[in-house]
Each structure stands twice: as C-alpha cells, then as structure tokens.
C-alpha cells in the first residue's frame, strides 16, 4: 500500500501561481514515476504532468506546457507541481498519483485531492 497526501491548493486570481505538494509513504517512492491529474465538475480526470522515478524525464499536457513544472525530491518522498500563469480553466481538484510507468494513463494509487480555484 501507499499513502499520498496533497497540499497547497487554494484560491488565486488569474495570472497567479500555486505550488502543490504530494507527500508519499508506504512504498519505495523513488522507484516509481509520479503524476499529477486534475478533474473539473462534469469532466473526466485528466493527466496534467508526470515525472520519471529519477526526475530526468517529464511529460506535460499541451494545455499546461510552459506554465506548469513538475519536480520531485526523493529524499523527502515528495512530488511538486508548480503552476504559473493560472487561468480560470485550470480550476479543478488536483490529484497526485503513483504510476506503474511514465506513459500510463492512470495511476495505481491516488491521493485525496486538493482544490485549486482560479478566479477571473
């Protein structure tokens, strides 16, 4: 089993920034790719960003490229998502997930989510 706990969500104005964190426990965190996903009301959960176990490879959805940055600190068992130039359409519940592979569309384990709201 693995436990994932997200934090860092909140309310910001358009153009603002947020930094999400996800603390992991229960498994060897550094062995697995990690991802950030988001879900808005009435929409399916979508992949936003992913990072390889060592941090050398990253993936971003087209909608967030150039604005979001995923990173990880294996010594702290934590993965981060820095979100800049936020838009109202970025409003969603953001989930971190432990993945079986970098390209996997879904996560094996999920956190409980953190709400990010961007006002116009």
Long-range contacts (C-beta under 8 A, 24 or more apart in sequence): 1-26, 1-27, 1-109, 2-26, 2-27, 2-98, 2-108, 2-109, 4-96, 4-97, 4-98, 4-109, 4-110, 4-111, 4-112, 5-111, 5-112, 6-94, 6-95, 6-96, 6-111, 6-112, 6-113, 6-114, 7-114, 8-114, 9-94, 9-114, 9-115, 9-116, 9-117, 10-115, 10-116, 10-117, 11-117, 11-118, 11-119, 12-86, 12-116, 12-117, 12-118, 12-119, 13-118, 13-119, 14-86, 14-87, 14-88, 14-118, 14-119, 14-120, 15-85, 15-86, 16-86, 16-118, 17-82, 17-83, 17-84, 17-85, 17-86, 18-83, 18-86, 18-116, 19-80, 19-81, 19-82, 19-83, 20-80, 20-81, 20-82, 20-83, 20-94, 20-96, 20-114, 20-116, 21-78, 21-79, 21-80, 22-78, 22-79, 22-80, 22-81, 22-96, 22-111, 23-76, 23-77, 23-78, 24-77, 24-78, 24-79, 24-98, 25-77, 27-98, 29-74, 29-77, 29-98, 30-54, 30-74, 30-77, 32-98, 32-99, 32-100, 33-98, 33-99, 33-100, 33-101, 33-102, 33-104, 34-70, 34-72, 34-79, 34-96, 34-97, 34-98, 34-99, 35-96, 35-97, 35-99, 35-104, 35-107, 36-68, 36-70, 36-79, 36-81, 36-94, 36-95, 36-96, 36-97, 37-94, 37-95, 37-96, 37-97, 37-107, 38-90, 38-92, 38-93, 38-94, 38-95, 38-116, 39-92, 39-93, 39-95, 39-113, 40-91, 40-92, 40-93, 45-95, 47-105, 48-81, 48-94, 49-81, 50-99, 50-102, 50-103, 51-79, 51-102, 52-102, 57-102, 59-102, 59-103, 63-89, 64-90, 83-116, 86-116, 86-118, 87-118, 88-118, 88-119, 88-120, 89-118, 90-116, 90-118, 91-116, 91-117, 91-118, 92-116
